[in-house]
Amino acid sequence: THVSYKDILHCFADPIIMLFIGGFILAIAATKSGLDTTLARILLKPFGKQSRFVLLGFIMVTAIFSMFLSNTATAAMMLTFLTPVLRSLPADGKGKVALALSIPIAANIGGMATPIGTPPNAIALGALQEAGYAVTFAGWMLRMVPYVIVMLLFAWVLLMKMFPFKAKTIELKIEGAPVKVTPFQKYVVWVTFALTIILWIGEGLFKINSNIVAMIPFAVFSATGILKARHLEQINWAVLWMVAGGFALGTALNQTGLAARLIQIIPFVSWNALVVMLVGGFICYFLSNFISNSAAANLVVPILVVVGKAMSGNPAFESVGGVPAMIVGIAISASIAMCLPVSTPPNALAASTGMITTKQMATVGIIVGVVGFALGYAMLIFIGF
């Protein structure tokens, strides 16, 4: 069957791609205006100077940033703040390892909380909307934020137990890069950032689609001169095209009839629903430890959407969450894969500090991954999405 080139190209201007572009634009403006450094300073202050609470502060603040900025940019920024702290800690203490590991773990987990936090979320959300399931920005956060908080607290306790601090207190000095905007432009960034997030979270209340809201920072920052043509080069186009490629693959599977053929060949409907869901998640988790999270989700999601649709008449499948649980499970599985320095860019950045051995990262990564996988699927099966 013929697939229209227009349908394939539509995937590259998909509303979810626009949502992600809005997120990238916010991140660029936040860095340029010094908003990220100011916020980090304000947010870390309440955690005081006690070592264990400073660790909790870094975990929570990193997670909050990675909900709205890219995980890689967040990890790079937080590790910059952490470098002078690591130098000041006792050479023979294990606390350095806990702090250095806290950044990638918190970035990877925090990214799950919003649809724009990490590409696998966007892939899952796009696939669900394409399949006819209405999942809003706030609806995503309602389920995922509590899960993320539980996982962050677990990671905090785990890091304190495995790598206890020798120094009881830690002195924080957060220095930001010079601000590259005027005072007026700085306030414009602050207000636009706050307004965009409020409109995203209050999508049901304000009745403005979150994909449209993502264009507000684009328009405001362009009109006020904060965003120049050269800044568009800083958008991670490779990631966007990879996500769009996944959407295109899904479109092609359906329009060529290959999806229907797959369903006829493999009798998914007769399989145990829970087994299909967990095996799909495990495959994505396994792949994500060795290839990019986005690539793993892109490979698995289009196929599982087809499988999910075929099984949607099965009461046993619906009882364990149905298609939404199956697809969101893939996004969770992709994000909790953090065993190796190559698993995610935040892991690679943390490994480059020289404070962590691969064995330490793998041990913590496997424990967080197993608990995250079990807890994530328990939430999807028993609470639903």
C-alpha positions in Angstrom: 0.0 0.0 0.0 1.2 3.5 -0.9 2.2 5.9 1.9 1.8 9.6 1.2 5.0 11.5 1.6 2.9 14.3 3.2 1.9 12.0 6.0 5.5 11.1 6.6 6.6 14.7 6.6 3.7 15.7 8.9 5.5 13.6 11.6 8.4 16.2 11.6 6.0 19.0 12.5 4.0 16.8 14.9 2.4 18.8 17.8 4.6 16.8 20.2 7.7 18.0 18.3 6.5 21.6 18.8 6.0 20.9 22.5 9.6 19.7 22.7 10.9 22.8 20.8 9.2 25.0 23.3 11.0 23.2 26.1 14.4 23.7 24.3 13.7 27.4 23.8 12.9 27.8 27.5 16.1 26.1 28.4 18.2 28.3 26.1 16.6 31.5 27.5 17.0 30.3 31.1 20.7 29.8 30.6 21.2 33.0 28.8 19.4 35.1 31.4 21.0 33.4 34.4 17.6 32.1 35.6 18.9 28.6 36.0 21.7 29.6 38.4 19.5 32.0 40.4 16.8 29.3 40.8 19.4 26.7 41.8 20.8 29.1 44.5 17.2 29.8 45.8 16.1 26.1 45.7 19.3 24.7 47.4 19.3 27.3 50.2 16.5 25.6 52.4 18.5 22.4 52.5 21.1 24.0 54.8 24.7 22.8 55.3 24.3 19.3 56.8 25.9 16.8 54.3 22.9 14.5 54.0 20.5 17.3 53.4 22.8 18.9 50.9 22.8 15.6 49.0 19.0 15.6 49.2 19.0 19.2 47.9 21.1 18.3 44.9 18.8 15.3 44.1 15.6 17.4 44.4 16.9 20.5 42.6 18.4 18.4 39.7 15.1 16.5 39.4 13.0 19.8 39.3 15.3 21.2 36.6 15.2 18.1 34.5 11.4 18.1 34.5 11.5 21.2 32.2 15.1 21.4 30.8 17.0 18.6 29.1 18.5 16.0 31.4 22.0 16.6 29.8 21.9 20.4 30.2 20.7 20.0 33.8 23.4 17.4 34.7 26.1 19.6 33.1 24.9 22.7 35.1 24.6 20.9 38.4 28.0 19.2 38.1 29.5 22.7 37.5 28.0 23.8 40.8 29.2 20.6 42.5 32.9 20.7 41.3 34.1 23.1 44.0 32.2 21.2 46.6 33.8 17.9 45.6 37.3 19.5 45.8 36.6 20.7 49.4 35.5 17.2 50.7 37.9 14.8 52.5 39.9 12.8 50.0 39.2 9.5 51.8 35.4 10.1 52.3 32.8 8.3 50.2 30.5 11.3 50.2 32.1 12.5 47.0 30.7 9.4 45.2 27.2 10.0 46.6 27.2 13.6 45.4 28.6 12.9 42.0 26.2 10.0 41.4 23.2 12.0 42.7 23.2 14.2 39.7 22.8 11.7 36.9 20.3 9.6 39.0 18.2 12.6 39.8 18.3 13.9 36.2 17.3 10.5 34.7 14.5 10.1 37.2 13.3 13.7 37.2 13.0 13.7 33.4 10.1 11.2 33.7 7.8 13.7 35.5 6.7 15.8 32.5 6.0 15.1 28.8 8.9 17.4 27.9 11.3 16.1 30.5 13.0 13.5 28.2 12.5 12.2 24.6 11.0 8.8 25.5 8.1 10.7 27.2 7.4 12.6 24.0 7.6 9.4 22.0 5.1 7.6 24.3 2.8 10.7 24.5 2.8 11.1 20.7 2.0 7.4 20.2 -0.8 7.4 22.7 -2.4 10.6 21.2 -2.1 9.0 17.7 -3.8 5.9 19.0 -6.7 7.9 20.3 -5.9 8.2 24.0 -6.2 11.7 25.4 -3.3 12.2 27.8 -2.8 15.9 28.9 0.4 17.5 30.3 -1.2 17.7 33.7 -2.6 14.2 33.4 0.9 12.9 32.8 2.3 14.8 35.8 -0.5 13.7 38.1 0.7 10.1 37.7 4.4 10.5 37.3 5.3 13.2 39.9 4.4 11.1 42.9 6.3 8.1 41.4 9.3 10.4 40.7 9.3 11.7 44.3 9.2 8.2 45.8 12.1 7.1 43.5 14.2 10.2 44.4 13.8 9.6 48.2 14.7 5.9 47.6 17.9 7.0 45.7 18.8 9.5 48.5 18.5 6.8 51.2 20.5 4.3 49.0 23.3 6.7 48.3 23.6 7.7 52.0 23.8 4.0 53.0 26.3 3.0 50.3 28.5 6.1 50.4 28.3 7.7 53.9 29.8 11.2 54.3 32.9 11.8 56.5 32.4 15.6 56.6 29.2 16.5 58.6 28.7 19.9 56.9 29.2 21.2 53.3 29.7 24.8 52.3 28.0 25.7 49.0 29.1 28.6 46.8 27.1 28.8 43.5 28.6 31.1 41.0 26.7 31.7 37.7 28.0 32.6 34.3 27.7 36.3 33.3 24.2 37.2 32.2 23.8 38.1 28.5 20.5 40.0 28.6 19.2 43.4 29.8 17.4 43.7 33.1 14.1 44.0 31.2 14.8 40.9 29.1 15.7 39.0 32.3 12.2 39.8 33.8 10.6 38.8 30.5 12.3 35.4 30.7 11.2 34.9 34.3 7.6 35.8 33.6 7.4 33.8 30.4 9.0 30.7 32.0 6.4 30.9 34.9 3.5 31.6 32.6 4.4 28.7 30.2 4.6 26.2 33.0 1.4 27.4 34.7 -0.5 27.1 31.3 1.0 23.6 30.7 0.0 22.3 34.2 -3.4 24.1 34.0 -4.2 22.8 30.5 -7.6 21.5 31.6 -8.4 24.7 33.5 -7.4 27.2 30.9 -8.5 25.1 27.9 -5.3 26.0 25.9 -3.6 23.0 24.3 -0.1 22.4 25.7 1.4 22.1 22.2 0.1 25.7 21.4 1.4 27.0 24.8 4.9 25.7 23.7 4.9 28.4 21.0 4.5 31.3 23.6 8.2 31.4 24.6 9.1 31.2 20.9 7.0 34.3 20.1 7.8 36.3 23.2 11.6 35.7 23.1 11.8 36.5 19.4 9.8 39.7 19.8 11.9 41.0 22.7 15.3 40.1 21.1 16.2 37.5 23.6 16.1 34.8 20.9 18.3 35.4 17.8 18.5 33.2 14.7 21.9 31.7 15.9 20.2 30.4 19.1 18.1 28.0 17.0 21.3 26.1 16.4 21.4 25.3 20.1 18.2 23.3 19.8 19.0 19.5 19.8 17.7 18.9 16.3 19.2 15.4 16.2 16.9 14.3 19.1 13.9 16.0 17.6 14.4 14.2 14.3 14.9 10.9 16.0 11.6 11.3 17.9 9.9 12.3 14.6 11.4 9.3 12.9 9.7 7.1 15.5 6.3 8.8 14.7 7.0 8.3 10.9 7.7 4.6 11.6 4.4 4.2 13.3 2.6 6.0 10.4 4.3 3.7 7.9 3.5 0.6 9.9 -0.2 1.5 9.9 -0.6 2.8 6.3 1.3 0.0 4.6 -0.9 -2.6 6.3 2.3 -4.1 7.9 0.8 -3.5 11.4 -2.3 -5.4 10.5 -0.2 -8.2 9.0 1.9 -8.5 12.1 -1.2 -8.9 14.2 -2.4 -11.7 11.9 0.9 -13.5 12.0 1.6 -13.3 15.8 -1.5 -14.2 17.9 -0.8 -11.5 20.6 -4.5 -11.6 21.7 -4.1 -15.1 23.1 -0.9 -14.3 25.0 -0.8 -13.4 28.7 -1.3 -9.6 28.8 1.0 -9.0 31.8 3.8 -11.0 30.2 3.6 -9.0 27.0 3.7 -5.7 28.9 6.6 -6.7 31.2 8.7 -8.3 28.4 8.2 -5.2 26.2 9.4 -3.0 29.2 12.4 -5.3 29.9 13.5 -5.2 26.2 13.4 -1.4 26.3 15.2 -1.3 29.6 17.9 -3.7 28.4 18.5 -1.8 25.1 18.5 1.6 26.9 21.5 0.6 28.9 23.6 0.3 25.8 22.0 2.6 23.2 20.3 6.0 23.6 17.0 6.0 25.5 15.3 7.8 22.6 16.5 5.2 20.1 15.3 2.3 22.4 11.9 3.8 22.9 11.6 4.6 19.2 12.3 1.0 18.3 9.8 -0.5 20.8 6.9 1.9 21.0 5.6 1.7 17.4 5.5 -2.1 17.6 3.9 -2.2 21.0 1.2 0.3 20.0 0.2 -2.2 17.3 0.3 -5.1 19.8 -1.7 -3.1 22.3 -4.4 -2.3 19.8 -4.7 -5.9 18.9 -5.0 -6.9 22.5 -7.4 -4.1 23.5 -10.4 -6.3 23.3 -8.9 -8.7 25.9 -10.4 -8.0 29.4 -7.2 -9.4 31.0 -5.2 -6.7 29.1 -7.5 -3.9 30.1 -7.4 -5.0 33.8 -3.6 -4.4 33.9 -3.9 -0.9 32.4 -4.3 -1.5 28.6 -2.5 0.4 25.9 -1.7 3.5 28.1 0.0 1.4 30.8 1.9 -0.6 28.1 3.3 2.5 26.4 4.0 4.7 29.5 5.8 1.6 30.8 8.2 1.9 27.9 9.0 5.5 28.7 9.7 4.5 32.4 11.8 1.6 31.3 13.9 3.8 29.0 14.5 6.4 31.7 15.5 4.0 34.6 18.2 2.4 32.5 21.3 3.9 34.0 23.8 1.2 34.7 26.8 2.4 32.6 28.5 5.6 31.7 27.2 5.1 28.1 23.6 4.6 29.2 22.7 8.3 29.3 24.6 11.6 28.7 24.2 12.6 32.4 25.9 9.3 33.4 28.7 10.1 30.9 29.1 13.6 32.4 29.2 12.3 36.0 31.7 9.6 35.0 34.0 12.2 33.5 34.5 13.9 36.9 36.7 10.9 37.8 35.0 10.6 41.2 33.0 7.4 40.3 34.1 4.0 39.2 32.0 2.1 36.6 31.4 -0.6 39.2 29.9 2.0 41.6 27.7 3.4 38.9 26.6 -0.1 37.8 25.8 -1.2 41.3 23.6 1.8 42.1 22.2 1.9 38.6 21.0 -1.7 38.8 19.4 -1.3 42.2 17.6 1.9 41.2 16.6 0.3 37.8 15.1 -2.8 39.4 13.2 -0.9 42.1 12.1 1.7 39.5 10.9 -1.0 37.1 8.9 -2.9 39.8 7.4 0.3 41.3 6.6 1.8 37.9 4.8 -1.2 36.6 3.0 -1.7 40.0 1.7 1.9 39.6 0.6 1.4 36.0 -1.1 -1.9 36.7 -2.8 -1.0 40.0 -3.5 2.7 39.6 -3.6 2.9 35.8 -2.7 5.8 33.5 
